[in-house]
Amino acid sequence: EAQVTQNPRYLITVTGKKLTVTCSQNMNHEYMSWYRQDPGLGLRQIYYSMNVEVTDKGDVPEGYKVSRKEKRNFPLILESPSPNQTSLYFCASSQEPRDTQYFGPGTRLTVL
Amino acid sequence: GDSVTQMEGPVTLSEEAFLTINCTYTATGYPSLFWYVQYPGEGLQLLLKATKADDKGSNKGFEATYRKETTSFHLEKGSVQVSDSAVYFCALRTGFQKLVFGTGTRLLVSP
């Protein structure tokens, strides 16, 4: 089954404790993105990747890092999480830049 | 910059009622337009799309027409079901895979 998976689905952590949210797709897609969803703001793009070792900032990259060492994986790293990063995070992928994006199920992060 | 504005929710309807969720956009050039749906506890799924003016996207009884003259892409369904209860996002795409989303509209359908 074609899918985008994220782990963990739920995470509660404390300020400053480094964490990684994993994202994996099994469709051999080249393009992957991370979004955060906040009430009243919709989804905003954090980072995206056009291919292995090629990443770029989206609209709200501050406080986040990403890496793309393999085509299927695109982890989101929070080196020193803060409460304002409490949000619902989605990973997405697509084959070509203008193709339909497939979204993962989301990761709900709470930073205390 | 590019932006999407959609009506505030929640929209509360009874089953079999007619649904309209308004969406207008501001964009340079000729964006593609999308409606995504998010069911409770799930990620976003593409519901329908339109890539040029006057195109009509349709899926699962939902329709939306790309209106360039009014910069709108309103979502409609003739008869909603309880299972349609979800959050609906209007979005446009500009540039390189960059989706710009509206704030979402929650639809609640009661039996």
gemmi code that builds the backbone of each chain (N, CA, C; Angstrom):
import gemmi

chains = {
    "A": [
        ("GLU", (0.851, -1.197, 0.000), (0.000, 0.000, 0.000), (0.881, 1.240, 0.000)),
        ("ALA", (0.584, 2.161, -0.921), (1.335, 3.412, -0.985), (0.991, 4.269, 0.234)),
        ("GLN", (2.028, 4.716, 0.932), (1.728, 5.511, 2.109), (2.931, 6.323, 2.573)),
        ("VAL", (2.602, 7.328, 3.384), (3.596, 8.115, 4.093), (3.389, 7.840, 5.576)),
        ("THR", (4.424, 7.424, 6.247), (4.310, 7.109, 7.675), (5.134, 8.102, 8.486)),
        ("GLN", (4.639, 8.384, 9.670), (5.330, 9.284, 10.590), (5.374, 8.627, 11.963)),
        ("ASN", (6.470, 8.867, 12.665), (6.598, 8.394, 14.040), (7.401, 9.382, 14.871)),
        ("PRO", (6.972, 9.595, 16.126), (5.764, 9.030, 16.724), (4.519, 9.774, 16.278)),
        ("ARG", (3.362, 9.262, 16.613), (2.122, 9.956, 16.319), (1.809, 11.011, 17.378)),
        ("TYR", (2.232, 10.740, 18.584), (2.012, 11.675, 19.692), (3.305, 11.757, 20.501)),
        ("LEU", (3.647, 12.962, 20.933), (4.870, 13.137, 21.718), (4.697, 14.324, 22.652)),
        ("ILE", (4.975, 14.093, 23.924), (5.024, 15.153, 24.910), (6.449, 15.214, 25.428)),
        ("THR", (7.045, 16.398, 25.369), (8.433, 16.533, 25.795), (8.599, 17.837, 26.580)),
        ("VAL", (9.826, 18.118, 26.971), (10.103, 19.338, 27.740), (11.017, 20.253, 26.946)),
        ("THR", (10.998, 21.492, 27.282), (11.814, 22.488, 26.601), (13.280, 22.083, 26.600)),
        ("GLY", (13.905, 22.165, 25.420), (15.330, 21.931, 25.304), (15.759, 20.505, 25.059)),
        ("LYS", (14.854, 19.561, 25.107), (15.231, 18.159, 24.912), (15.106, 17.785, 23.444)),
        ("LYS", (16.225, 17.548, 22.817), (16.262, 17.276, 21.374), (15.347, 16.124, 20.998)),
        ("LEU", (14.673, 16.269, 19.868), (13.803, 15.194, 19.400), (13.827, 15.130, 17.873)),
        ("THR", (13.453, 13.966, 17.379), (13.362, 13.729, 15.937), (12.020, 13.090, 15.623)),
        ("VAL", (11.371, 13.611, 14.621), (10.155, 13.007, 14.099), (10.502, 12.395, 12.746)),
        ("THR", (10.245, 11.114, 12.613), (10.628, 10.452, 11.364), (9.491, 10.493, 10.352)),
        ("CYS", (9.864, 10.482, 9.089), (8.913, 10.424, 7.987), (9.477, 9.487, 6.937)),
        ("SER", (8.653, 8.580, 6.465), (9.100, 7.640, 5.452), (7.996, 7.421, 4.433)),
        ("GLN", (8.383, 7.366, 3.153), (7.411, 7.099, 2.092), (7.897, 5.918, 1.255)),
        ("ASN", (6.936, 5.120, 0.779), (7.275, 3.908, 0.024), (6.910, 4.017, -1.446)),
        ("MET", (6.812, 5.247, -1.946), (6.379, 5.467, -3.321), (7.533, 5.912, -4.225)),
        ("ASN", (8.727, 5.921, -3.682), (9.898, 6.354, -4.434), (9.784, 7.806, -4.907)),
        ("HIS", (9.087, 8.614, -4.119), (8.919, 10.012, -4.475), (10.208, 10.786, -4.266)),
        ("GLU", (10.431, 11.759, -5.135), (11.620, 12.591, -5.011), (11.389, 13.772, -4.072)),
        ("TYR", (10.166, 14.282, -4.026), (9.905, 15.530, -3.314), (9.172, 15.264, -2.007)),
        ("MET", (9.705, 15.845, -0.948), (9.112, 15.679, 0.373), (9.088, 17.005, 1.106)),
        ("SER", (8.084, 17.170, 2.001), (7.919, 18.428, 2.730), (7.478, 18.150, 4.153)),
        ("TRP", (7.751, 19.121, 5.015), (7.191, 19.146, 6.368), (6.342, 20.396, 6.523)),
        ("TYR", (5.159, 20.192, 7.163), (4.253, 21.291, 7.465), (3.911, 21.245, 8.953)),
        ("ARG", (3.544, 22.400, 9.482), (2.930, 22.435, 10.798), (1.536, 23.039, 10.671)),
        ("GLN", (0.611, 22.510, 11.444), (-0.765, 22.966, 11.402), (-1.138, 23.565, 12.742)),
        ("ASP", (-1.561, 24.811, 12.718), (-1.942, 25.512, 13.935), (-3.327, 26.132, 13.757)),
        ("PRO", (-4.112, 26.145, 14.814), (-5.485, 26.696, 14.713), (-5.476, 28.116, 14.169)),
        ("GLY", (-6.350, 28.345, 13.185), (-6.462, 29.680, 12.612), (-5.378, 30.057, 11.628)),
        ("LEU", (-4.391, 29.177, 11.450), (-3.278, 29.473, 10.539), (-3.169, 28.480, 9.395)),
        ("GLY", (-3.941, 27.426, 9.419), (-3.844, 26.432, 8.365), (-2.522, 25.678, 8.444)),
        ("LEU", (-2.029, 25.222, 7.324), (-0.747, 24.518, 7.258), (0.306, 25.442, 6.691)),
        ("ARG", (1.449, 25.436, 7.328), (2.578, 26.239, 6.855), (3.781, 25.329, 6.641)),
        ("GLN", (4.481, 25.571, 5.546), (5.593, 24.714, 5.184), (6.830, 25.065, 6.005)),
        ("ILE", (7.476, 24.041, 6.533), (8.669, 24.240, 7.353), (9.923, 24.091, 6.484)),
        ("TYR", (10.078, 22.948, 5.869), (11.191, 22.642, 4.982), (10.673, 21.739, 3.873)),
        ("TYR", (11.426, 21.712, 2.775), (11.127, 20.750, 1.736), (12.427, 20.215, 1.143)),
        ("SER", (12.285, 19.127, 0.416), (13.453, 18.493, -0.186), (13.099, 18.062, -1.597)),
        ("MET", (13.971, 18.417, -2.527), (13.711, 18.070, -3.925), (14.338, 16.739, -4.315)),
        ("ASN", (15.301, 16.297, -3.521), (15.923, 15.002, -3.786), (16.920, 14.720, -2.670)),
        ("VAL", (17.589, 13.599, -2.749), (18.583, 13.237, -1.744), (19.626, 14.344, -1.644)),
        ("GLU", (19.885, 14.759, -0.406), (20.887, 15.781, -0.099), (20.517, 17.170, -0.599)),
        ("VAL", (19.270, 17.371, -1.029), (18.829, 18.694, -1.482), (17.637, 19.118, -0.637)),
        ("THR", (17.856, 20.102, 0.239), (16.772, 20.596, 1.084), (16.747, 22.113, 1.037)),
        ("ASP", (15.589, 22.695, 1.371), (15.489, 24.152, 1.385), (14.413, 24.574, 2.377)),
        ("LYS", (14.522, 25.829, 2.808), (13.603, 26.356, 3.813), (12.239, 26.650, 3.214)),
        ("GLY", (11.216, 26.426, 4.037), (9.877, 26.844, 3.685), (9.569, 28.179, 4.333)),
        ("ASP", (8.354, 28.336, 4.794), (7.939, 29.615, 5.348), (8.307, 29.803, 6.820)),
        ("VAL", (8.405, 28.706, 7.557), (8.649, 28.808, 9.003), (9.739, 27.847, 9.448)),
        ("PRO", (10.975, 28.017, 8.971), (12.035, 27.049, 9.260), (12.725, 27.230, 10.614)),
        ("GLU", (12.509, 28.360, 11.278), (13.277, 28.650, 12.484), (13.025, 27.606, 13.570)),
        ("GLY", (14.111, 27.079, 14.119), (14.015, 26.102, 15.188), (13.953, 24.657, 14.719)),
        ("TYR", (14.023, 24.448, 13.411), (13.928, 23.106, 12.843), (15.139, 22.809, 11.957)),
        ("LYS", (15.438, 21.524, 11.854), (16.419, 21.038, 10.888), (15.840, 19.822, 10.202)),
        ("VAL", (16.335, 19.541, 9.002), (15.932, 18.335, 8.291), (17.169, 17.718, 7.657)),
        ("SER", (17.014, 16.487, 7.228), (18.069, 15.848, 6.441), (17.414, 14.921, 5.434)),
        ("ARG", (18.116, 14.657, 4.350), (17.599, 13.740, 3.332), (18.776, 12.907, 2.818)),
        ("LYS", (19.102, 11.895, 3.588), (20.226, 11.030, 3.217), (19.785, 9.865, 2.345)),
        ("GLU", (18.513, 9.529, 2.428), (17.944, 8.487, 1.583), (16.667, 9.047, 0.970)),
        ("LYS", (16.301, 8.537, -0.180), (15.122, 9.067, -0.861), (13.857, 8.855, -0.033)),
        ("ARG", (13.726, 7.734, 0.650), (12.481, 7.424, 1.329), (12.277, 8.152, 2.665)),
        ("ASN", (13.345, 8.654, 3.272), (13.247, 9.215, 4.626), (13.536, 10.712, 4.661)),
        ("PHE", (12.789, 11.405, 5.500), (12.949, 12.857, 5.608), (12.647, 13.262, 7.056)),
        ("PRO", (13.573, 13.027, 7.968), (13.313, 13.317, 9.388), (13.311, 14.811, 9.692)),
        ("LEU", (12.484, 15.188, 10.650), (12.415, 16.566, 11.153), (13.053, 16.582, 12.534)),
        ("ILE", (14.006, 17.465, 12.716), (14.783, 17.511, 13.955), (14.536, 18.834, 14.672)),
        ("LEU", (14.225, 18.733, 15.949), (14.120, 19.917, 16.797), (15.253, 19.832, 17.811)),
        ("GLU", (16.274, 20.638, 17.613), (17.474, 20.552, 18.446), (17.196, 20.998, 19.884)),
        ("SER", (16.401, 22.044, 20.026), (16.078, 22.567, 21.357), (14.630, 23.052, 21.339)),
        ("PRO", (13.695, 22.118, 21.484), (12.286, 22.485, 21.344), (11.840, 23.536, 22.356)),
        ("SER", (10.912, 24.366, 21.907), (10.328, 25.363, 22.792), (8.806, 25.242, 22.727)),
        ("PRO", (8.107, 25.781, 23.724), (6.647, 25.648, 23.751), (5.952, 26.157, 22.492)),
        ("ASN", (6.532, 27.149, 21.812), (5.866, 27.650, 20.603), (5.981, 26.680, 19.426)),
        ("GLN", (6.648, 25.567, 19.621), (6.689, 24.528, 18.609), (5.659, 23.425, 18.881)),
        ("THR", (4.850, 23.627, 19.895), (3.708, 22.745, 20.118), (2.768, 22.899, 18.934)),
        ("SER", (2.507, 21.782, 18.243), (1.742, 21.867, 17.004), (1.447, 20.468, 16.492)),
        ("LEU", (0.721, 20.419, 15.390), (0.473, 19.179, 14.664), (1.319, 19.221, 13.403)),
        ("TYR", (2.162, 18.223, 13.219), (3.119, 18.209, 12.124), (2.752, 17.152, 11.080)),
        ("PHE", (2.859, 17.549, 9.819), (2.577, 16.640, 8.718), (3.765, 16.577, 7.765)),
        ("CYS", (4.060, 15.366, 7.353), (5.014, 15.128, 6.292), (4.230, 14.834, 5.008)),
        ("ALA", (4.771, 15.229, 3.874), (4.099, 14.986, 2.594), (5.130, 14.651, 1.541)),
        ("SER", (4.695, 13.919, 0.508), (5.613, 13.600, -0.582), (4.874, 13.617, -1.909)),
        ("SER", (5.630, 13.801, -2.979), (5.074, 13.724, -4.328), (6.180, 13.328, -5.297)),
        ("GLN", (5.795, 12.797, -6.432), (6.782, 12.322, -7.393), (7.466, 13.478, -8.126)),
        ("GLU", (6.647, 14.373, -8.635), (7.149, 15.518, -9.385), (6.737, 16.791, -8.667)),
        ("PRO", (7.384, 17.903, -8.949), (7.045, 19.150, -8.243), (5.575, 19.530, -8.334)),
        ("ARG", (4.962, 19.256, -9.464), (3.580, 19.710, -9.619), (2.563, 18.587, -9.419)),
        ("ASP", (3.011, 17.462, -8.919), (2.085, 16.355, -8.678), (1.338, 16.511, -7.364)),
        ("THR", (0.316, 15.724, -7.219), (-0.433, 15.680, -5.973), (0.458, 15.240, -4.824)),
        ("GLN", (0.332, 15.934, -3.700), (1.086, 15.557, -2.515), (0.298, 14.544, -1.680)),
        ("TYR", (1.008, 13.555, -1.152), (0.435, 12.571, -0.246), (0.908, 12.900, 1.164)),
        ("PHE", (-0.050, 12.958, 2.092), (0.265, 13.367, 3.452), (0.324, 12.174, 4.399)),
        ("GLY", (1.217, 12.260, 5.375), (1.244, 11.316, 6.464), (0.115, 11.597, 7.445)),
        ("PRO", (-0.027, 10.753, 8.474), (-1.156, 10.859, 9.409), (-0.992, 11.968, 10.450)),
        ("GLY", (0.203, 12.544, 10.532), (0.392, 13.640, 11.483), (1.062, 13.197, 12.768)),
        ("THR", (1.805, 14.117, 13.373), (2.436, 13.926, 14.686), (2.047, 15.100, 15.557)),
        ("ARG", (1.382, 14.784, 16.652), (0.989, 15.854, 17.577), (2.059, 16.005, 18.639)),
        ("LEU", (2.721, 17.158, 18.632), (3.832, 17.428, 19.542), (3.422, 18.473, 20.572)),
        ("THR", (3.690, 18.166, 21.828), (3.492, 19.117, 22.909), (4.818, 19.340, 23.612)),
        ("VAL", (5.225, 20.610, 23.687), (6.471, 20.956, 24.373), (6.117, 21.736, 25.638)),
        ("LEU", (6.480, 21.178, 26.771), (6.127, 21.802, 28.053), (7.215, 22.742, 28.543)),
    ],
    "B": [
        ("GLY", (2.197, 38.490, -1.001), (2.411, 37.129, -1.432), (1.106, 36.427, -1.704)),
        ("ASP", (1.213, 35.209, -2.182), (0.028, 34.408, -2.465), (-0.705, 34.047, -1.177)),
        ("SER", (-2.022, 33.986, -1.265), (-2.806, 33.665, -0.071), (-4.139, 33.050, -0.454)),
        ("VAL", (-4.718, 32.353, 0.515), (-6.029, 31.725, 0.356), (-6.897, 32.133, 1.530)),
        ("THR", (-8.107, 32.537, 1.245), (-9.057, 32.912, 2.292), (-10.285, 32.016, 2.183)),
        ("GLN", (-10.619, 31.366, 3.274), (-11.819, 30.543, 3.256), (-12.698, 30.892, 4.442)),
        ("MET", (-13.968, 30.560, 4.294), (-14.931, 30.968, 5.304), (-14.630, 30.305, 6.633)),
        ("GLU", (-14.955, 31.061, 7.674), (-14.744, 30.544, 9.024), (-15.771, 29.474, 9.325)),
        ("GLY", (-15.394, 28.555, 10.162), (-16.357, 27.554, 10.581), (-16.656, 27.691, 12.060)),
        ("PRO", (-17.303, 26.708, 12.609), (-17.757, 25.525, 11.898), (-19.018, 25.776, 11.094)),
        ("VAL", (-19.167, 24.994, 10.043), (-20.398, 24.964, 9.277), (-21.195, 23.768, 9.779)),
        ("THR", (-22.390, 24.034, 10.244), (-23.231, 22.983, 10.814), (-24.434, 22.773, 9.911)),
        ("LEU", (-24.618, 21.540, 9.447), (-25.714, 21.223, 8.536), (-26.402, 19.936, 8.964)),
        ("SER", (-27.610, 19.793, 8.534), (-28.303, 18.526, 8.700), (-28.030, 17.647, 7.490)),
        ("GLU", (-28.134, 16.351, 7.697), (-27.904, 15.420, 6.595), (-28.821, 15.757, 5.423)),
        ("GLU", (-28.298, 15.629, 4.212), (-28.961, 15.888, 2.937), (-29.059, 17.378, 2.593)),
        ("ALA", (-28.535, 18.241, 3.424), (-28.533, 19.668, 3.099), (-27.491, 19.959, 2.026)),
        ("PHE", (-27.634, 21.140, 1.406), (-26.681, 21.600, 0.389), (-25.518, 22.304, 1.082)),
        ("LEU", (-24.318, 22.022, 0.589), (-23.117, 22.578, 1.196), (-22.421, 23.529, 0.240)),
        ("THR", (-22.012, 24.675, 0.764), (-21.075, 25.565, 0.073), (-20.035, 26.019, 1.081)),
        ("ILE", (-18.784, 25.856, 0.735), (-17.682, 26.426, 1.522), (-16.925, 27.360, 0.588)),
        ("ASN", (-16.903, 28.629, 0.952), (-16.293, 29.633, 0.078), (-14.777, 29.650, 0.192)),
        ("CYS", (-14.133, 29.875, -0.940), (-12.682, 29.995, -0.987), (-12.331, 31.030, -2.049)),
        ("THR", (-11.551, 32.018, -1.681), (-11.006, 32.970, -2.644), (-9.499, 33.008, -2.489)),
        ("TYR", (-8.833, 33.452, -3.542), (-7.377, 33.408, -3.498), (-6.778, 34.673, -4.097)),
        ("THR", (-5.548, 34.893, -3.739), (-4.720, 35.938, -4.334), (-3.425, 35.277, -4.775)),
        ("ALA", (-3.103, 35.433, -6.050), (-1.894, 34.775, -6.545), (-1.375, 35.491, -7.774)),
        ("THR", (-0.077, 35.414, -7.965), (0.511, 35.888, -9.218), (0.499, 34.726, -10.202)),
        ("GLY", (0.371, 35.031, -11.443), (0.367, 33.976, -12.451), (-0.912, 33.166, -12.416)),
        ("TYR", (-0.779, 31.874, -12.739), (-1.948, 31.009, -12.862), (-1.753, 29.778, -11.985)),
        ("PRO", (-2.197, 29.875, -10.748), (-1.976, 28.749, -9.829), (-2.903, 27.585, -10.122)),
        ("SER", (-2.546, 26.423, -9.629), (-3.472, 25.298, -9.534), (-4.183, 25.397, -8.192)),
        ("LEU", (-5.428, 24.942, -8.160), (-6.252, 25.071, -6.946), (-6.695, 23.700, -6.461)),
        ("PHE", (-6.798, 23.563, -5.145), (-7.067, 22.269, -4.540), (-8.048, 22.414, -3.379)),
        ("TRP", (-8.768, 21.330, -3.143), (-9.463, 21.139, -1.884), (-8.936, 19.843, -1.266)),
        ("TYR", (-8.487, 19.979, -0.004), (-8.063, 18.830, 0.783), (-9.071, 18.628, 1.913)),
        ("VAL", (-9.221, 17.361, 2.336), (-10.107, 17.039, 3.437), (-9.315, 16.316, 4.522)),
        ("GLN", (-9.608, 16.660, 5.765), (-8.937, 16.034, 6.905), (-10.010, 15.449, 7.817)),
        ("TYR", (-10.116, 14.118, 7.822), (-11.043, 13.449, 8.716), (-10.432, 13.366, 10.111)),
        ("PRO", (-11.236, 13.263, 11.125), (-10.716, 13.267, 12.510), (-9.583, 12.281, 12.717)),
        ("GLY", (-8.467, 12.760, 13.244), (-7.330, 11.902, 13.567), (-6.510, 11.453, 12.384)),
        ("GLU", (-6.778, 12.000, 11.205), (-6.060, 11.565, 10.013), (-5.328, 12.718, 9.356)),
        ("GLY", (-4.482, 12.369, 8.402), (-3.795, 13.378, 7.617), (-4.698, 13.923, 6.526)),
        ("LEU", (-4.157, 14.849, 5.756), (-4.933, 15.467, 4.685), (-4.990, 14.547, 3.480)),
        ("GLN", (-6.136, 14.550, 2.819), (-6.299, 13.798, 1.583), (-6.773, 14.767, 0.509)),
        ("LEU", (-6.237, 14.607, -0.684), (-6.702, 15.433, -1.785), (-8.134, 15.048, -2.119)),
        ("LEU", (-9.020, 16.046, -2.160), (-10.413, 15.794, -2.496), (-10.653, 16.060, -3.988)),
        ("LEU", (-10.197, 17.211, -4.466), (-10.316, 17.532, -5.883), (-9.368, 18.665, -6.228)),
        ("LYS", (-9.177, 18.867, -7.531), (-8.274, 19.919, -7.958), (-8.696, 20.449, -9.315)),
        ("ALA", (-8.184, 21.627, -9.645), (-8.391, 22.230, -10.956), (-7.116, 22.983, -11.315)),
        ("THR", (-6.684, 22.833, -12.534), (-5.381, 23.388, -12.900), (-5.453, 24.620, -13.778)),
        ("LYS", (-6.639, 24.946, -14.317), (-6.738, 26.159, -15.130), (-8.150, 26.711, -15.044)),
        ("ALA", (-8.279, 27.946, -15.484), (-9.548, 28.667, -15.385), (-10.679, 27.889, -16.056)),
        ("ASP", (-11.838, 27.893, -15.397), (-13.066, 27.237, -15.850), (-13.043, 25.718, -15.691)),
        ("ASP", (-11.938, 25.165, -15.236), (-11.912, 23.735, -14.932), (-12.827, 23.458, -13.746)),
        ("LYS", (-13.482, 22.318, -13.783), (-14.289, 21.882, -12.643), (-13.664, 20.608, -12.096)),
        ("GLY", (-13.316, 20.649, -10.809), (-12.864, 19.434, -10.140), (-14.040, 18.782, -9.448)),
        ("SER", (-14.046, 17.445, -9.424), (-15.151, 16.753, -8.765), (-14.680, 15.416, -8.210)),
        ("ASN", (-15.293, 15.025, -7.096), (-14.942, 13.760, -6.457), (-15.915, 13.517, -5.315)),
        ("LYS", (-16.408, 12.318, -5.183), (-17.283, 11.908, -4.081), (-18.500, 12.817, -3.927)),
        ("GLY", (-18.983, 13.372, -5.017), (-20.150, 14.242, -4.970), (-19.815, 15.706, -4.722)),
        ("PHE", (-18.565, 15.997, -4.427), (-18.120, 17.376, -4.241), (-17.672, 17.957, -5.584)),
        ("GLU", (-17.893, 19.254, -5.743), (-17.460, 19.941, -6.951), (-16.905, 21.315, -6.591)),
        ("ALA", (-15.999, 21.800, -7.442), (-15.512, 23.172, -7.304), (-15.055, 23.628, -8.681)),
        ("THR", (-15.362, 24.869, -9.042), (-15.002, 25.413, -10.355), (-14.010, 26.549, -10.179)),
        ("TYR", (-12.949, 26.491, -10.945), (-11.877, 27.504, -10.934), (-12.395, 28.739, -11.661)),
        ("ARG", (-12.687, 29.789, -10.898), (-13.219, 31.022, -11.471), (-12.148, 32.107, -11.417)),
        ("LYS", (-11.553, 32.356, -12.554), (-10.467, 33.340, -12.592), (-11.001, 34.755, -12.389)),
        ("GLU", (-12.185, 35.035, -12.946), (-12.701, 36.404, -12.896), (-13.046, 36.837, -11.469)),
        ("THR", (-13.425, 35.872, -10.645), (-13.744, 36.191, -9.249), (-12.689, 35.641, -8.284)),
        ("THR", (-11.630, 35.086, -8.815), (-10.549, 34.438, -8.036), (-11.133, 33.574, -6.929)),
        ("SER", (-12.013, 32.662, -7.333), (-12.690, 31.828, -6.344), (-12.633, 30.357, -6.737)),
        ("PHE", (-12.841, 29.507, -5.736), (-12.840, 28.050, -5.946), (-13.728, 27.456, -4.858)),
        ("HIS", (-15.000, 27.780, -4.906), (-15.926, 27.376, -3.856), (-16.253, 25.891, -3.934)),
        ("LEU", (-16.309, 25.256, -2.776), (-16.618, 23.825, -2.708), (-18.116, 23.644, -2.496)),
        ("GLU", (-18.727, 22.728, -3.258), (-20.159, 22.484, -3.152), (-20.446, 20.991, -3.145)),
        ("LYS", (-21.538, 20.653, -2.449), (-22.058, 19.291, -2.511), (-23.570, 19.373, -2.349)),
        ("GLY", (-24.261, 18.650, -3.172), (-25.724, 18.761, -3.201), (-26.427, 18.180, -1.993)),
        ("SER", (-25.846, 17.140, -1.402), (-26.527, 16.450, -0.304), (-25.458, 15.847, 0.606)),
        ("VAL", (-25.208, 16.503, 1.741), (-24.116, 16.040, 2.605), (-24.568, 14.867, 3.474)),
        ("GLN", (-23.589, 14.090, 3.895), (-23.820, 12.951, 4.773), (-23.040, 13.149, 6.068)),
        ("VAL", (-23.456, 12.409, 7.085), (-22.741, 12.504, 8.361), (-21.253, 12.198, 8.169)),
        ("SER", (-20.955, 11.274, 7.280), (-19.570, 10.871, 7.024), (-18.739, 11.968, 6.363)),
        ("ASP", (-19.367, 13.043, 5.921), (-18.627, 14.173, 5.338), (-18.088, 15.114, 6.408)),
        ("SER", (-18.441, 14.892, 7.641), (-17.938, 15.729, 8.736), (-16.420, 15.642, 8.779)),
        ("ALA", (-15.779, 16.786, 8.647), (-14.319, 16.836, 8.535), (-13.903, 18.302, 8.482)),
        ("VAL", (-12.611, 18.516, 8.356), (-12.084, 19.865, 8.108), (-11.654, 19.935, 6.652)),
        ("TYR", (-12.069, 20.976, 5.965), (-11.791, 21.150, 4.542), (-10.839, 22.332, 4.354)),
        ("PHE", (-9.775, 22.071, 3.597), (-8.769, 23.095, 3.330), (-8.728, 23.414, 1.843)),
        ("CYS", (-8.829, 24.685, 1.541), (-8.590, 25.164, 0.190), (-7.108, 25.502, 0.079)),
        ("ALA", (-6.512, 25.227, -1.067), (-5.079, 25.487, -1.215), (-4.772, 25.841, -2.653)),
        ("LEU", (-3.670, 26.543, -2.834), (-3.180, 26.799, -4.177), (-1.712, 26.436, -4.229)),
        ("ARG", (-1.256, 26.167, -5.414), (0.157, 25.846, -5.564), (0.800, 26.847, -6.496)),
        ("THR", (1.899, 27.395, -5.995), (2.719, 28.281, -6.810), (4.142, 27.766, -6.753)),
        ("GLY", (4.857, 27.939, -7.808), (6.268, 27.583, -7.769), (6.492, 26.102, -7.596)),
        ("PHE", (7.520, 25.818, -6.871), (8.077, 24.482, -6.840), (7.511, 23.694, -5.672)),
        ("GLN", (6.412, 23.007, -5.871), (5.775, 22.165, -4.872), (5.282, 22.939, -3.653)),
        ("LYS", (5.253, 24.218, -3.686), (4.842, 24.976, -2.515), (3.332, 25.121, -2.501)),
        ("LEU", (2.677, 24.476, -1.563), (1.243, 24.621, -1.366), (0.988, 25.720, -0.350)),
        ("VAL", (0.042, 26.601, -0.660), (-0.389, 27.630, 0.281), (-1.812, 27.271, 0.706)),
        ("PHE", (-2.016, 27.084, 2.000), (-3.291, 26.622, 2.513), (-4.102, 27.750, 3.121)),
        ("GLY", (-5.416, 27.608, 3.041), (-6.301, 28.423, 3.848), (-6.310, 27.896, 5.269)),
        ("THR", (-7.078, 28.526, 6.106), (-7.079, 28.180, 7.529), (-7.947, 26.973, 7.857)),
        ("GLY", (-8.707, 26.489, 6.896), (-9.544, 25.311, 7.127), (-10.941, 25.689, 7.593)),
        ("THR", (-11.908, 24.885, 7.185), (-13.301, 25.064, 7.596), (-13.821, 23.726, 8.107)),
        ("ARG", (-14.259, 23.732, 9.352), (-14.802, 22.496, 9.929), (-16.266, 22.352, 9.533)),
        ("LEU", (-16.609, 21.189, 9.029), (-17.990, 20.865, 8.664), (-18.516, 19.822, 9.638)),
        ("LEU", (-19.659, 20.127, 10.221), (-20.327, 19.183, 11.125), (-21.688, 18.863, 10.533)),
        ("VAL", (-21.944, 17.586, 10.267), (-23.216, 17.156, 9.694), (-23.927, 16.283, 10.718)),
        ("SER", (-25.137, 16.660, 11.048), (-25.911, 15.894, 12.034), (-26.999, 15.089, 11.329)),
        ("PRO", (-27.335, 13.930, 11.922), (-28.343, 13.049, 11.286), (-29.729, 13.702, 11.271)),
    ],
}
model = gemmi.Model(1)
for chain_id, residues in chains.items():
    chain = gemmi.Chain(chain_id)
    for i, (resn, *xyz) in enumerate(residues, 1):
        res = gemmi.Residue()
        res.name, res.seqid = resn, gemmi.SeqId(i, " ")
        for name, pos in zip(("N", "CA", "C"), xyz):
            atom = gemmi.Atom()
            atom.name, atom.element = name, gemmi.Element(name[0])
            atom.pos, atom.b_iso = gemmi.Position(*pos), 0.0
            res.add_atom(atom)
        chain.add_residue(res)
    model.add_chain(chain)
structure = gemmi.Structure()
structure.add_model(model)
structure.setup_entities()
